Amino acid sequence: MTPEQENLLFQNIGQIQAGQTAILKQISSLKEDINARVDKLEDRVSTVEQQVSNNRVKMASVGGAAGLAVALVAEALKQGVLS
């Protein structure tokens, strides 16, 4: 191999290494972006789950209060208080 060919070979190897380094940096950056987006989605899901749970509790309490009111009215009607 001539010195010129050897020099070209080492230049090509250097370019390949630089390209690989750039690709790895881009992949790392993409991974960080994806992880950040997943974290945001997890936070949103947690918030929605909490809101759904709160709404279920509210609906249960409203349903329980309505049932209690109906039972009281029915009892009052039996006793003749509301007649």
Residue pairs with C-beta under 8 A, 6 or more apart in sequence:
1 9
73 82
76 82
77 83
